[in-house]
């Protein structure tokens, strides 16, 4: 049976994640307060960030940028696309 969480991103009771998506305290916070739907929204947004900023996830600096953006997207004021982002037509 699916686990339900009150998603702080979408302010709805929705299906929760099956497991914490990352290790540590942040992973626990995401697991307990973010829905699958919101997490999938973050995954799509994160692809845009990696591509637009040309981030290499092998770089500790790039991982720090992604963590900051993830926190903003899921728990903060939201995250805007990068300034030069142009959606595909």
Residue pairs with C-beta under 8 A, 6 or more apart in sequence:
2 15
2 16
3 15
3 16
3 17
3 18
4 13
4 14
4 15
4 16
5 13
5 14
5 15
5 16
5 17
5 32
5 33
5 34
5 35
6 12
6 13
6 33
7 13
7 14
7 33
7 34
7 35
7 37
7 38
8 33
8 34
8 74
8 75
9 34
9 35
9 38
9 41
9 73
9 74
9 75
10 35
10 37
10 38
12 35
14 35
14 36
14 37
14 38
15 35
15 36
15 37
16 31
16 32
16 34
16 35
16 36
17 30
17 31
17 34
17 35
17 36
17 39
19 31
20 27
20 28
20 30
20 31
21 27
21 30
21 31
21 39
22 30
26 67
26 71
29 75
30 39
30 74
34 42
34 74
38 74
39 74
41 73
42 70
42 73
42 74
45 69
45 73
45 79
46 66
46 69
46 70
48 81
48 82
48 85
49 55
49 65
49 66
49 69
49 79
49 82
50 57
50 62
50 66
52 81
52 82
52 84
52 85
53 62
53 65
53 82
55 62
55 65
55 66
56 62
57 63
57 66
69 79
72 78
72 79
73 79
